[in-house]
Amino acid sequence: MVKERFGFNIVVTKEKTKNGFVFAAEEVLTGIVSEGDTYEESVENLKEALSIHLERTPFIRKLVEQEKQNQRGAR
């Protein structure tokens, strides 16, 4: 299990399948899950799924926008 910080708690697991491996990414609080053929693809897919979810939640959308502004200011 690999954990990486994105402003959300995301857990990425690598699972063996009959065709090789698949990576599954899950956001802990919402339970939103995505998958991909690579670690990076699973995380990008999860970011997209979270973005769609958060667009429908005004309070959380505001928090996400504040976090994005904070990250821009830190660069």
KALIN-V274310 format. One record per helix or strand of 2 or more residues. SS is the DSSP state (H for helix, E for strand). FROM is the first residue (numbers start at 1). TO is the last residue. If there is no record, write none. Layout:
SS & FROM & TO
SS & FROM & TO
This chain:
E & 2 & 5
E & 9 & 17
E & 20 & 27
E & 33 & 36
H & 39 & 55
H & 58 & 74
